[in-house]
């Protein structure tokens, strides 16, 4: 996953069948962020939602070419 990738929050963590859809705003490569390197902004983001997520919490959407 990279900056600008469209993602969905993993369904195994939520009962919402539509899930949360968002875009990756930042990918942190610093060791301090190793467990939660992806900053995501959800379409309907609220102040009570966290910003940083692990790879196993996100599902890459669409036919996005990761080599670009």
C-alpha positions as CSV (number, residue, x, y, z in Angstrom):
1,X,0.0,0.0,0.0
2,X,1.1,3.5,-0.7
3,X,0.2,7.1,-0.4
4,X,-3.2,7.7,-2.1
5,X,-4.3,4.0,-2.1
6,X,-8.0,3.4,-1.6
7,X,-8.6,1.1,1.3
8,X,-11.4,-0.5,3.3
9,X,-11.2,-1.3,7.1
10,X,-11.0,-5.1,7.5
11,X,-14.4,-6.7,8.0
12,X,-13.1,-9.0,10.7
13,X,-13.0,-6.0,13.1
14,X,-16.4,-4.5,12.4
15,X,-20.0,-5.8,11.9
16,X,-20.7,-3.1,9.3
17,X,-21.2,-5.0,5.9
18,X,-20.1,-1.9,3.9
19,X,-17.1,-1.2,6.1
20,X,-15.2,2.0,6.2
21,X,-13.7,3.3,3.0
22,X,-10.8,5.7,3.0
23,X,-7.5,6.9,1.5
24,X,-4.0,6.5,2.8
25,X,-2.7,10.0,3.6
26,X,0.7,9.0,4.9
27,X,3.0,6.0,5.2
28,X,5.5,6.3,8.0
29,X,8.8,4.4,7.7
30,X,10.2,5.4,11.1
31,X,10.8,2.5,13.5
32,X,8.6,4.2,16.1
33,X,5.6,3.7,13.7
34,X,6.4,0.1,12.8
35,X,3.2,-1.4,14.2
36,X,0.8,1.3,12.7
37,X,2.5,2.8,9.7
38,X,-0.6,3.8,7.7
39,X,-2.4,7.1,8.3
40,X,-5.9,6.8,6.8
41,X,-8.7,9.3,6.4
42,X,-12.1,7.7,6.1
43,X,-14.9,9.1,3.9
44,X,-17.0,9.8,7.0
45,X,-14.1,10.3,9.4
46,X,-15.1,11.5,12.9
47,X,-12.9,13.0,15.6
48,X,-13.3,9.9,17.7
49,X,-11.7,7.6,15.1
50,X,-8.0,7.0,15.2
51,X,-5.7,7.9,12.2
52,X,-3.0,5.2,12.2
53,X,-3.5,1.6,11.2
54,X,-1.6,-1.7,10.7
55,X,-1.5,-3.5,7.3
56,X,-3.6,-6.4,8.6
57,X,-6.4,-3.9,9.4
58,X,-6.7,-2.6,5.9
59,X,-7.9,-4.1,2.6
60,X,-6.6,-2.6,-0.7
61,X,-9.5,-1.7,-3.0
62,X,-9.7,-1.6,-6.7
63,X,-7.2,-2.6,-9.4
64,X,-4.4,-0.3,-8.2
65,X,-1.0,-0.9,-9.6
66,X,1.4,-0.9,-6.6
67,X,4.5,-0.5,-8.8
68,X,3.6,3.0,-9.9
